[in-house]
């Protein structure tokens, strides 16, 4: 049996339409996840010290001996890739 590292897969790259749909589906999933669990979700401001900003939510979780996601930052990517 060939090893995984020696197996080659020749597939075409996904189209921009497929990538956009995957991205949209993922964003909708994250929004629903946060809404269902009442997890705060905000846009990260440039220069914001994220650890300091969410510290109160972390302490709340620790006081209740809870574990898991307690805050979600949205962030617009500053890198764009062209698929021409």
PyMOL Python script that loads the backbone (N, CA, C, O; Angstrom):
from pymol import cmd

cmd.read_pdbstr("""\
ATOM      1  N   UNK A   1       0.857  -1.186   0.000  1.00  0.00           N
ATOM      2  CA  UNK A   1       0.000   0.000   0.000  1.00  0.00           C
ATOM      3  C   UNK A   1       0.893   1.236   0.000  1.00  0.00           C
ATOM      4  O   UNK A   1       1.812   1.326   0.815  1.00  0.00           O
ATOM      5  N   UNK A   2       0.644   2.188  -0.894  1.00  0.00           N
ATOM      6  CA  UNK A   2       1.472   3.392  -0.935  1.00  0.00           C
ATOM      7  C   UNK A   2       1.208   4.278   0.277  1.00  0.00           C
ATOM      8  O   UNK A   2       0.097   4.317   0.805  1.00  0.00           O
ATOM      9  N   UNK A   3       2.246   4.987   0.707  1.00  0.00           N
ATOM     10  CA  UNK A   3       2.065   5.908   1.835  1.00  0.00           C
ATOM     11  C   UNK A   3       1.294   7.139   1.371  1.00  0.00           C
ATOM     12  O   UNK A   3       1.226   7.441   0.180  1.00  0.00           O
ATOM     13  N   UNK A   4       0.728   7.826   2.326  1.00  0.00           N
ATOM     14  CA  UNK A   4      -0.045   9.025   2.002  1.00  0.00           C
ATOM     15  C   UNK A   4       0.849  10.070   1.346  1.00  0.00           C
ATOM     16  O   UNK A   4       0.420  10.770   0.428  1.00  0.00           O
ATOM     17  N   UNK A   5       2.091  10.175   1.814  1.00  0.00           N
ATOM     18  CA  UNK A   5       2.973  11.203   1.265  1.00  0.00           C
ATOM     19  C   UNK A   5       3.376  10.919  -0.178  1.00  0.00           C
ATOM     20  O   UNK A   5       3.741  11.838  -0.911  1.00  0.00           O
ATOM     21  N   UNK A   6       3.313   9.647  -0.594  1.00  0.00           N
ATOM     22  CA  UNK A   6       3.692   9.344  -1.973  1.00  0.00           C
ATOM     23  C   UNK A   6       2.492   9.321  -2.917  1.00  0.00           C
ATOM     24  O   UNK A   6       2.659   9.192  -4.130  1.00  0.00           O
ATOM     25  N   UNK A   7       1.285   9.445  -2.368  1.00  0.00           N
ATOM     26  CA  UNK A   7       0.081   9.440  -3.189  1.00  0.00           C
ATOM     27  C   UNK A   7      -0.154  10.839  -3.737  1.00  0.00           C
ATOM     28  O   UNK A   7      -0.138  11.815  -2.987  1.00  0.00           O
ATOM     29  N   UNK A   8      -0.369  10.938  -5.025  1.00  0.00           N
ATOM     30  CA  UNK A   8      -0.597  12.244  -5.643  1.00  0.00           C
ATOM     31  C   UNK A   8      -2.056  12.364  -6.050  1.00  0.00           C
ATOM     32  O   UNK A   8      -2.659  11.430  -6.578  1.00  0.00           O
ATOM     33  N   UNK A   9      -2.586  13.510  -5.795  1.00  0.00           N
ATOM     34  CA  UNK A   9      -3.970  13.778  -6.153  1.00  0.00           C
ATOM     35  C   UNK A   9      -3.968  14.968  -7.100  1.00  0.00           C
ATOM     36  O   UNK A   9      -3.519  16.051  -6.727  1.00  0.00           O
ATOM     37  N   UNK A  10      -4.456  14.787  -8.302  1.00  0.00           N
ATOM     38  CA  UNK A  10      -4.479  15.847  -9.291  1.00  0.00           C
ATOM     39  C   UNK A  10      -5.917  16.307  -9.466  1.00  0.00           C
ATOM     40  O   UNK A  10      -6.664  15.766 -10.281  1.00  0.00           O
ATOM     41  N   UNK A  11      -6.283  17.293  -8.702  1.00  0.00           N
ATOM     42  CA  UNK A  11      -7.635  17.841  -8.804  1.00  0.00           C
ATOM     43  C   UNK A  11      -7.532  19.304  -9.204  1.00  0.00           C
ATOM     44  O   UNK A  11      -6.564  19.986  -8.867  1.00  0.00           O
ATOM     45  N   UNK A  12      -8.515  19.764  -9.907  1.00  0.00           N
ATOM     46  CA  UNK A  12      -8.496  21.170 -10.293  1.00  0.00           C
ATOM     47  C   UNK A  12      -8.848  22.042  -9.095  1.00  0.00           C
ATOM     48  O   UNK A  12      -9.539  21.608  -8.173  1.00  0.00           O
ATOM     49  N   UNK A  13      -8.371  23.253  -9.124  1.00  0.00           N
ATOM     50  CA  UNK A  13      -8.663  24.206  -8.054  1.00  0.00           C
ATOM     51  C   UNK A  13     -10.140  24.571  -8.084  1.00  0.00           C
ATOM     52  O   UNK A  13     -10.736  24.655  -9.158  1.00  0.00           O
ATOM     53  N   UNK A  14     -10.742  24.792  -6.900  1.00  0.00           N
ATOM     54  CA  UNK A  14     -12.147  25.189  -6.889  1.00  0.00           C
ATOM     55  C   UNK A  14     -12.334  26.566  -7.509  1.00  0.00           C
ATOM     56  O   UNK A  14     -11.447  27.417  -7.438  1.00  0.00           O
ATOM     57  N   UNK A  15     -13.479  26.772  -8.107  1.00  0.00           N
ATOM     58  CA  UNK A  15     -13.773  28.066  -8.744  1.00  0.00           C
ATOM     59  C   UNK A  15     -14.016  29.130  -7.671  1.00  0.00           C
ATOM     60  O   UNK A  15     -14.242  28.810  -6.504  1.00  0.00           O
ATOM     61  N   UNK A  16     -13.965  30.383  -8.079  1.00  0.00           N
ATOM     62  CA  UNK A  16     -14.245  31.481  -7.157  1.00  0.00           C
ATOM     63  C   UNK A  16     -15.653  31.375  -6.588  1.00  0.00           C
ATOM     64  O   UNK A  16     -15.890  31.701  -5.425  1.00  0.00           O
ATOM     65  N   UNK A  17     -16.574  30.920  -7.409  1.00  0.00           N
ATOM     66  CA  UNK A  17     -17.952  30.746  -6.961  1.00  0.00           C
ATOM     67  C   UNK A  17     -18.030  29.717  -5.836  1.00  0.00           C
ATOM     68  O   UNK A  17     -18.730  29.931  -4.846  1.00  0.00           O
ATOM     69  N   UNK A  18     -17.320  28.610  -5.984  1.00  0.00           N
ATOM     70  CA  UNK A  18     -17.302  27.567  -4.955  1.00  0.00           C
ATOM     71  C   UNK A  18     -16.660  28.098  -3.676  1.00  0.00           C
ATOM     72  O   UNK A  18     -17.171  27.865  -2.581  1.00  0.00           O
ATOM     73  N   UNK A  19     -15.543  28.810  -3.811  1.00  0.00           N
ATOM     74  CA  UNK A  19     -14.883  29.368  -2.634  1.00  0.00           C
ATOM     75  C   UNK A  19     -15.767  30.384  -1.918  1.00  0.00           C
ATOM     76  O   UNK A  19     -15.810  30.401  -0.688  1.00  0.00           O
ATOM     77  N   UNK A  20     -16.473  31.231  -2.667  1.00  0.00           N
ATOM     78  CA  UNK A  20     -17.371  32.220  -2.077  1.00  0.00           C
ATOM     79  C   UNK A  20     -18.510  31.534  -1.323  1.00  0.00           C
ATOM     80  O   UNK A  20     -18.875  31.964  -0.229  1.00  0.00           O
ATOM     81  N   UNK A  21     -19.071  30.471  -1.901  1.00  0.00           N
ATOM     82  CA  UNK A  21     -20.158  29.739  -1.245  1.00  0.00           C
ATOM     83  C   UNK A  21     -19.664  29.105   0.058  1.00  0.00           C
ATOM     84  O   UNK A  21     -20.344  29.170   1.082  1.00  0.00           O
ATOM     85  N   UNK A  22     -18.483  28.496   0.016  1.00  0.00           N
ATOM     86  CA  UNK A  22     -17.918  27.895   1.236  1.00  0.00           C
ATOM     87  C   UNK A  22     -17.718  28.957   2.315  1.00  0.00           C
ATOM     88  O   UNK A  22     -18.036  28.736   3.483  1.00  0.00           O
ATOM     89  N   UNK A  23     -17.193  30.098   1.915  1.00  0.00           N
ATOM     90  CA  UNK A  23     -16.967  31.183   2.871  1.00  0.00           C
ATOM     91  C   UNK A  23     -18.288  31.671   3.458  1.00  0.00           C
ATOM     92  O   UNK A  23     -18.404  31.838   4.672  1.00  0.00           O
ATOM     93  N   UNK A  24     -19.271  31.895   2.611  1.00  0.00           N
ATOM     94  CA  UNK A  24     -20.587  32.336   3.089  1.00  0.00           C
ATOM     95  C   UNK A  24     -21.216  31.309   4.017  1.00  0.00           C
ATOM     96  O   UNK A  24     -21.765  31.666   5.060  1.00  0.00           O
ATOM     97  N   UNK A  25     -21.140  30.022   3.641  1.00  0.00           N
ATOM     98  CA  UNK A  25     -21.685  28.960   4.492  1.00  0.00           C
ATOM     99  C   UNK A  25     -21.002  28.942   5.851  1.00  0.00           C
ATOM    100  O   UNK A  25     -21.659  28.781   6.880  1.00  0.00           O
ATOM    101  N   UNK A  26     -19.689  29.106   5.855  1.00  0.00           N
ATOM    102  CA  UNK A  26     -18.941  29.116   7.111  1.00  0.00           C
ATOM    103  C   UNK A  26     -19.349  30.308   7.975  1.00  0.00           C
ATOM    104  O   UNK A  26     -19.567  30.151   9.176  1.00  0.00           O
ATOM    105  N   UNK A  27     -19.453  31.492   7.383  1.00  0.00           N
ATOM    106  CA  UNK A  27     -19.856  32.673   8.147  1.00  0.00           C
ATOM    107  C   UNK A  27     -21.256  32.507   8.726  1.00  0.00           C
ATOM    108  O   UNK A  27     -21.497  32.892   9.870  1.00  0.00           O
ATOM    109  N   UNK A  28     -22.175  31.943   7.960  1.00  0.00           N
ATOM    110  CA  UNK A  28     -23.532  31.699   8.475  1.00  0.00           C
ATOM    111  C   UNK A  28     -23.502  30.697   9.625  1.00  0.00           C
ATOM    112  O   UNK A  28     -24.238  30.849  10.600  1.00  0.00           O
ATOM    113  N   UNK A  29     -22.654  29.673   9.517  1.00  0.00           N
ATOM    114  CA  UNK A  29     -22.550  28.678  10.580  1.00  0.00           C
ATOM    115  C   UNK A  29     -22.022  29.326  11.867  1.00  0.00           C
ATOM    116  O   UNK A  29     -22.558  29.088  12.949  1.00  0.00           O
ATOM    117  N   UNK A  30     -20.974  30.141  11.745  1.00  0.00           N
ATOM    118  CA  UNK A  30     -20.401  30.802  12.924  1.00  0.00           C
ATOM    119  C   UNK A  30     -21.433  31.740  13.552  1.00  0.00           C
ATOM    120  O   UNK A  30     -21.578  31.767  14.774  1.00  0.00           O
ATOM    121  N   UNK A  31     -22.148  32.506  12.731  1.00  0.00           N
ATOM    122  CA  UNK A  31     -23.194  33.401  13.253  1.00  0.00           C
ATOM    123  C   UNK A  31     -24.252  32.621  14.025  1.00  0.00           C
ATOM    124  O   UNK A  31     -24.647  33.023  15.120  1.00  0.00           O
ATOM    125  N   UNK A  32     -24.709  31.511  13.461  1.00  0.00           N
ATOM    126  CA  UNK A  32     -25.734  30.696  14.120  1.00  0.00           C
ATOM    127  C   UNK A  32     -25.201  30.082  15.414  1.00  0.00           C
ATOM    128  O   UNK A  32     -25.906  30.040  16.421  1.00  0.00           O
ATOM    129  N   UNK A  33     -23.964  29.611  15.383  1.00  0.00           N
ATOM    130  CA  UNK A  33     -23.331  29.017  16.566  1.00  0.00           C
ATOM    131  C   UNK A  33     -23.286  30.034  17.700  1.00  0.00           C
ATOM    132  O   UNK A  33     -23.655  29.724  18.834  1.00  0.00           O
ATOM    133  N   UNK A  34     -22.838  31.237  17.395  1.00  0.00           N
ATOM    134  CA  UNK A  34     -22.736  32.287  18.411  1.00  0.00           C
ATOM    135  C   UNK A  34     -24.113  32.695  18.931  1.00  0.00           C
ATOM    136  O   UNK A  34     -24.305  32.853  20.137  1.00  0.00           O
ATOM    137  N   UNK A  35     -25.057  32.862  18.028  1.00  0.00           N
ATOM    138  CA  UNK A  35     -26.410  33.282  18.416  1.00  0.00           C
ATOM    139  C   UNK A  35     -27.073  32.233  19.308  1.00  0.00           C
ATOM    140  O   UNK A  35     -27.680  32.576  20.323  1.00  0.00           O
ATOM    141  N   UNK A  36     -26.960  30.958  18.934  1.00  0.00           N
ATOM    142  CA  UNK A  36     -27.598  29.877  19.690  1.00  0.00           C
ATOM    143  C   UNK A  36     -27.030  29.761  21.102  1.00  0.00           C
ATOM    144  O   UNK A  36     -27.758  29.454  22.045  1.00  0.00           O
ATOM    145  N   UNK A  37     -25.731  30.008  21.243  1.00  0.00           N
ATOM    146  CA  UNK A  37     -25.070  29.851  22.538  1.00  0.00           C
ATOM    147  C   UNK A  37     -24.887  31.177  23.272  1.00  0.00           C
ATOM    148  O   UNK A  37     -24.267  31.229  24.334  1.00  0.00           O
ATOM    149  N   UNK A  38     -25.438  32.254  22.691  1.00  0.00           N
ATOM    150  CA  UNK A  38     -25.350  33.590  23.295  1.00  0.00           C
ATOM    151  C   UNK A  38     -23.900  34.007  23.538  1.00  0.00           C
ATOM    152  O   UNK A  38     -23.559  34.557  24.585  1.00  0.00           O
ATOM    153  N   UNK A  39     -23.060  33.731  22.543  1.00  0.00           N
ATOM    154  CA  UNK A  39     -21.650  34.112  22.598  1.00  0.00           C
ATOM    155  C   UNK A  39     -21.514  35.484  21.947  1.00  0.00           C
ATOM    156  O   UNK A  39     -21.951  35.668  20.811  1.00  0.00           O
ATOM    157  N   UNK A  40     -20.915  36.455  22.649  1.00  0.00           N
ATOM    158  CA  UNK A  40     -20.743  37.773  22.043  1.00  0.00           C
ATOM    159  C   UNK A  40     -19.837  37.691  20.809  1.00  0.00           C
ATOM    160  O   UNK A  40     -18.855  36.949  20.787  1.00  0.00           O
ATOM    161  N   UNK A  41     -20.192  38.467  19.792  1.00  0.00           N
ATOM    162  CA  UNK A  41     -19.422  38.481  18.559  1.00  0.00           C
ATOM    163  C   UNK A  41     -19.337  39.922  18.084  1.00  0.00           C
ATOM    164  O   UNK A  41     -20.361  40.564  17.849  1.00  0.00           O
ATOM    165  N   UNK A  42     -18.116  40.433  17.943  1.00  0.00           N
ATOM    166  CA  UNK A  42     -17.915  41.835  17.569  1.00  0.00           C
ATOM    167  C   UNK A  42     -16.781  41.946  16.572  1.00  0.00           C
ATOM    168  O   UNK A  42     -15.943  41.051  16.469  1.00  0.00           O
ATOM    169  N   UNK A  43     -16.758  43.047  15.840  1.00  0.00           N
ATOM    170  CA  UNK A  43     -15.663  43.354  14.930  1.00  0.00           C
ATOM    171  C   UNK A  43     -14.477  43.814  15.748  1.00  0.00           C
ATOM    172  O   UNK A  43     -14.623  44.630  16.658  1.00  0.00           O
ATOM    173  N   UNK A  44     -13.307  43.296  15.431  1.00  0.00           N
ATOM    174  CA  UNK A  44     -12.077  43.697  16.109  1.00  0.00           C
ATOM    175  C   UNK A  44     -11.603  45.027  15.528  1.00  0.00           C
ATOM    176  O   UNK A  44     -11.455  45.169  14.315  1.00  0.00           O
ATOM    177  N   UNK A  45     -11.372  45.980  16.397  1.00  0.00           N
ATOM    178  CA  UNK A  45     -10.863  47.279  15.955  1.00  0.00           C
ATOM    179  C   UNK A  45      -9.351  47.194  15.802  1.00  0.00           C
ATOM    180  O   UNK A  45      -8.677  46.501  16.565  1.00  0.00           O
ATOM    181  N   UNK A  46      -8.835  47.892  14.828  1.00  0.00           N
ATOM    182  CA  UNK A  46      -7.402  47.898  14.592  1.00  0.00           C
ATOM    183  C   UNK A  46      -6.676  48.424  15.827  1.00  0.00           C
ATOM    184  O   UNK A  46      -7.065  49.442  16.400  1.00  0.00           O
ATOM    185  N   UNK A  47      -5.627  47.729  16.229  1.00  0.00           N
ATOM    186  CA  UNK A  47      -4.833  48.140  17.378  1.00  0.00           C
ATOM    187  C   UNK A  47      -5.386  47.695  18.725  1.00  0.00           C
ATOM    188  O   UNK A  47      -4.766  47.944  19.759  1.00  0.00           O
ATOM    189  N   UNK A  48      -6.538  47.045  18.727  1.00  0.00           N
ATOM    190  CA  UNK A  48      -7.173  46.590  19.963  1.00  0.00           C
ATOM    191  C   UNK A  48      -6.386  45.437  20.581  1.00  0.00           C
ATOM    192  O   UNK A  48      -6.015  44.499  19.876  1.00  0.00           O
ATOM    193  N   UNK A  49      -6.129  45.493  21.871  1.00  0.00           N
ATOM    194  CA  UNK A  49      -5.512  44.362  22.568  1.00  0.00           C
ATOM    195  C   UNK A  49      -6.618  43.383  22.915  1.00  0.00           C
ATOM    196  O   UNK A  49      -7.318  43.539  23.916  1.00  0.00           O
ATOM    197  N   UNK A  50      -6.763  42.379  22.077  1.00  0.00           N
ATOM    198  CA  UNK A  50      -7.896  41.453  22.170  1.00  0.00           C
ATOM    199  C   UNK A  50      -7.943  40.709  23.510  1.00  0.00           C
ATOM    200  O   UNK A  50      -9.020  40.503  24.069  1.00  0.00           O
ATOM    201  N   UNK A  51      -6.785  40.313  24.017  1.00  0.00           N
ATOM    202  CA  UNK A  51      -6.764  39.590  25.295  1.00  0.00           C
ATOM    203  C   UNK A  51      -7.342  40.439  26.421  1.00  0.00           C
ATOM    204  O   UNK A  51      -8.095  39.942  27.259  1.00  0.00           O
ATOM    205  N   UNK A  52      -6.988  41.717  26.434  1.00  0.00           N
ATOM    206  CA  UNK A  52      -7.514  42.619  27.467  1.00  0.00           C
ATOM    207  C   UNK A  52      -9.012  42.836  27.292  1.00  0.00           C
ATOM    208  O   UNK A  52      -9.754  42.897  28.272  1.00  0.00           O
ATOM    209  N   UNK A  53      -9.453  42.953  26.046  1.00  0.00           N
ATOM    210  CA  UNK A  53     -10.860  43.229  25.745  1.00  0.00           C
ATOM    211  C   UNK A  53     -11.779  42.101  26.211  1.00  0.00           C
ATOM    212  O   UNK A  53     -12.879  42.370  26.694  1.00  0.00           O
ATOM    213  N   UNK A  54     -11.352  40.852  26.076  1.00  0.00           N
ATOM    214  CA  UNK A  54     -12.229  39.715  26.405  1.00  0.00           C
ATOM    215  C   UNK A  54     -12.013  39.178  27.818  1.00  0.00           C
ATOM    216  O   UNK A  54     -12.669  38.219  28.225  1.00  0.00           O
ATOM    217  N   UNK A  55     -11.098  39.791  28.562  1.00  0.00           N
ATOM    218  CA  UNK A  55     -10.760  39.273  29.884  1.00  0.00           C
ATOM    219  C   UNK A  55     -11.980  39.119  30.806  1.00  0.00           C
ATOM    220  O   UNK A  55     -12.056  38.145  31.555  1.00  0.00           O
ATOM    221  N   UNK A  56     -12.922  40.046  30.766  1.00  0.00           N
ATOM    222  CA  UNK A  56     -14.102  39.943  31.640  1.00  0.00           C
ATOM    223  C   UNK A  56     -14.943  38.716  31.285  1.00  0.00           C
ATOM    224  O   UNK A  56     -15.488  38.068  32.178  1.00  0.00           O
ATOM    225  N   UNK A  57     -15.058  38.386  29.990  1.00  0.00           N
ATOM    226  CA  UNK A  57     -15.807  37.190  29.590  1.00  0.00           C
ATOM    227  C   UNK A  57     -15.073  35.924  30.041  1.00  0.00           C
ATOM    228  O   UNK A  57     -15.703  34.953  30.461  1.00  0.00           O
ATOM    229  N   UNK A  58     -13.736  35.938  29.953  1.00  0.00           N
ATOM    230  CA  UNK A  58     -12.942  34.795  30.405  1.00  0.00           C
ATOM    231  C   UNK A  58     -13.134  34.587  31.901  1.00  0.00           C
ATOM    232  O   UNK A  58     -13.351  33.459  32.343  1.00  0.00           O
ATOM    233  N   UNK A  59     -13.058  35.649  32.679  1.00  0.00           N
ATOM    234  CA  UNK A  59     -13.224  35.524  34.132  1.00  0.00           C
ATOM    235  C   UNK A  59     -14.619  35.014  34.498  1.00  0.00           C
ATOM    236  O   UNK A  59     -14.770  34.230  35.435  1.00  0.00           O
ATOM    237  N   UNK A  60     -15.620  35.454  33.770  1.00  0.00           N
ATOM    238  CA  UNK A  60     -16.982  34.967  34.009  1.00  0.00           C
ATOM    239  C   UNK A  60     -17.051  33.454  33.803  1.00  0.00           C
ATOM    240  O   UNK A  60     -17.651  32.741  34.607  1.00  0.00           O
ATOM    241  N   UNK A  61     -16.437  32.968  32.724  1.00  0.00           N
ATOM    242  CA  UNK A  61     -16.423  31.524  32.453  1.00  0.00           C
ATOM    243  C   UNK A  61     -15.674  30.776  33.552  1.00  0.00           C
ATOM    244  O   UNK A  61     -16.115  29.717  33.998  1.00  0.00           O
ATOM    245  N   UNK A  62     -14.546  31.324  33.985  1.00  0.00           N
ATOM    246  CA  UNK A  62     -13.748  30.670  35.030  1.00  0.00           C
ATOM    247  C   UNK A  62     -14.511  30.607  36.349  1.00  0.00           C
ATOM    248  O   UNK A  62     -14.465  29.594  37.046  1.00  0.00           O
ATOM    249  N   UNK A  63     -15.220  31.699  36.696  1.00  0.00           N
ATOM    250  CA  UNK A  63     -16.004  31.711  37.944  1.00  0.00           C
ATOM    251  C   UNK A  63     -17.066  30.625  37.958  1.00  0.00           C
ATOM    252  O   UNK A  63     -17.355  30.049  39.007  1.00  0.00           O
ATOM    253  N   UNK A  64     -17.651  30.341  36.793  1.00  0.00           N
ATOM    254  CA  UNK A  64     -18.698  29.326  36.693  1.00  0.00           C
ATOM    255  C   UNK A  64     -18.132  27.944  36.334  1.00  0.00           C
ATOM    256  O   UNK A  64     -18.883  27.011  36.049  1.00  0.00           O
ATOM    257  N   UNK A  65     -16.797  27.831  36.352  1.00  0.00           N
ATOM    258  CA  UNK A  65     -16.128  26.579  36.009  1.00  0.00           C
ATOM    259  C   UNK A  65     -16.597  26.049  34.657  1.00  0.00           C
ATOM    260  O   UNK A  65     -16.840  24.853  34.499  1.00  0.00           O
ATOM    261  N   UNK A  66     -16.721  26.944  33.691  1.00  0.00           N
ATOM    262  CA  UNK A  66     -17.148  26.585  32.340  1.00  0.00           C
ATOM    263  C   UNK A  66     -15.961  26.649  31.399  1.00  0.00           C
ATOM    264  O   UNK A  66     -14.999  27.382  31.628  1.00  0.00           O
ATOM    265  N   UNK A  67     -16.049  25.869  30.340  1.00  0.00           N
ATOM    266  CA  UNK A  67     -14.989  25.823  29.344  1.00  0.00           C
ATOM    267  C   UNK A  67     -15.623  25.943  27.965  1.00  0.00           C
ATOM    268  O   UNK A  67     -16.771  25.547  27.764  1.00  0.00           O
ATOM    269  N   UNK A  68     -14.883  26.482  27.035  1.00  0.00           N
ATOM    270  CA  UNK A  68     -15.379  26.561  25.663  1.00  0.00           C
ATOM    271  C   UNK A  68     -15.230  27.953  25.090  1.00  0.00           C
ATOM    272  O   UNK A  68     -14.485  28.784  25.608  1.00  0.00           O
ATOM    273  N   UNK A  69     -15.944  28.185  24.025  1.00  0.00           N
ATOM    274  CA  UNK A  69     -15.891  29.469  23.333  1.00  0.00           C
ATOM    275  C   UNK A  69     -16.651  30.500  24.160  1.00  0.00           C
ATOM    276  O   UNK A  69     -17.797  30.268  24.544  1.00  0.00           O
ATOM    277  N   UNK A  70     -16.018  31.635  24.434  1.00  0.00           N
ATOM    278  CA  UNK A  70     -16.690  32.670  25.220  1.00  0.00           C
ATOM    279  C   UNK A  70     -16.764  34.005  24.501  1.00  0.00           C
ATOM    280  O   UNK A  70     -17.441  34.917  24.975  1.00  0.00           O
ATOM    281  N   UNK A  71     -16.078  34.145  23.361  1.00  0.00           N
ATOM    282  CA  UNK A  71     -16.136  35.389  22.607  1.00  0.00           C
ATOM    283  C   UNK A  71     -15.637  35.108  21.199  1.00  0.00           C
ATOM    284  O   UNK A  71     -14.736  34.291  21.011  1.00  0.00           O
ATOM    285  N   UNK A  72     -16.215  35.780  20.207  1.00  0.00           N
ATOM    286  CA  UNK A  72     -15.779  35.625  18.822  1.00  0.00           C
ATOM    287  C   UNK A  72     -15.525  37.003  18.240  1.00  0.00           C
ATOM    288  O   UNK A  72     -16.398  37.871  18.252  1.00  0.00           O
ATOM    289  N   UNK A  73     -14.317  37.190  17.731  1.00  0.00           N
ATOM    290  CA  UNK A  73     -13.987  38.414  17.016  1.00  0.00           C
ATOM    291  C   UNK A  73     -14.185  38.191  15.525  1.00  0.00           C
ATOM    292  O   UNK A  73     -13.761  37.173  14.978  1.00  0.00           O
ATOM    293  N   UNK A  74     -14.828  39.144  14.876  1.00  0.00           N
ATOM    294  CA  UNK A  74     -14.863  39.179  13.411  1.00  0.00           C
ATOM    295  C   UNK A  74     -13.674  40.014  12.984  1.00  0.00           C
ATOM    296  O   UNK A  74     -13.319  40.992  13.642  1.00  0.00           O
ATOM    297  N   UNK A  75     -13.065  39.624  11.884  1.00  0.00           N
ATOM    298  CA  UNK A  75     -11.954  40.421  11.388  1.00  0.00           C
ATOM    299  C   UNK A  75     -11.892  40.288   9.880  1.00  0.00           C
ATOM    300  O   UNK A  75     -11.871  39.181   9.342  1.00  0.00           O
ATOM    301  N   UNK A  76     -11.863  41.417   9.209  1.00  0.00           N
ATOM    302  CA  UNK A  76     -11.752  41.439   7.763  1.00  0.00           C
ATOM    303  C   UNK A  76     -10.301  41.171   7.402  1.00  0.00           C
ATOM    304  O   UNK A  76      -9.393  41.821   7.919  1.00  0.00           O
ATOM    305  N   UNK A  77     -10.091  40.224   6.524  1.00  0.00           N
ATOM    306  CA  UNK A  77      -8.744  39.923   6.079  1.00  0.00           C
ATOM    307  C   UNK A  77      -8.182  41.101   5.295  1.00  0.00           C
ATOM    308  O   UNK A  77      -8.877  41.721   4.491  1.00  0.00           O
ATOM    309  N   UNK A  78      -6.925  41.392   5.541  1.00  0.00           N
ATOM    310  CA  UNK A  78      -6.283  42.481   4.809  1.00  0.00           C
ATOM    311  C   UNK A  78      -5.525  41.963   3.597  1.00  0.00           C
ATOM    312  O   UNK A  78      -4.917  42.741   2.863  1.00  0.00           O
ATOM    313  N   UNK A  79      -5.559  40.653   3.385  1.00  0.00           N
ATOM    314  CA  UNK A  79      -4.855  40.050   2.264  1.00  0.00           C
ATOM    315  C   UNK A  79      -5.869  39.539   1.252  1.00  0.00           C
ATOM    316  O   UNK A  79      -6.794  38.807   1.603  1.00  0.00           O
ATOM    317  N   UNK A  80      -5.696  39.918   0.029  1.00  0.00           N
ATOM    318  CA  UNK A  80      -6.576  39.478  -1.028  1.00  0.00           C
ATOM    319  C   UNK A  80      -5.770  38.689  -2.053  1.00  0.00           C
ATOM    320  O   UNK A  80      -4.646  39.060  -2.390  1.00  0.00           O
ATOM    321  N   UNK A  81      -6.334  37.632  -2.530  1.00  0.00           N
ATOM    322  CA  UNK A  81      -5.657  36.798  -3.505  1.00  0.00           C
ATOM    323  C   UNK A  81      -6.456  36.833  -4.789  1.00  0.00           C
ATOM    324  O   UNK A  81      -7.682  36.719  -4.774  1.00  0.00           O
ATOM    325  N   UNK A  82      -5.770  36.987  -5.878  1.00  0.00           N
ATOM    326  CA  UNK A  82      -6.429  36.992  -7.183  1.00  0.00           C
ATOM    327  C   UNK A  82      -6.257  35.630  -7.821  1.00  0.00           C
ATOM    328  O   UNK A  82      -5.149  35.095  -7.857  1.00  0.00           O
ATOM    329  N   UNK A  83      -7.318  35.076  -8.314  1.00  0.00           N
ATOM    330  CA  UNK A  83      -7.305  33.786  -8.992  1.00  0.00           C
ATOM    331  C   UNK A  83      -7.580  34.000 -10.472  1.00  0.00           C
ATOM    332  O   UNK A  83      -8.668  33.683 -10.953  1.00  0.00           O
ATOM    333  N   UNK A  84      -6.626  34.524 -11.181  1.00  0.00           N
ATOM    334  CA  UNK A  84      -6.805  34.782 -12.613  1.00  0.00           C
ATOM    335  C   UNK A  84      -6.197  33.655 -13.433  1.00  0.00           C
ATOM    336  O   UNK A  84      -6.247  33.689 -14.662  1.00  0.00           O
TER     337      UNK A  84
END
""", "prot")
cmd.dss("prot")
cmd.show_as("cartoon", "prot")
cmd.util.cbc("prot")
cmd.orient("prot")
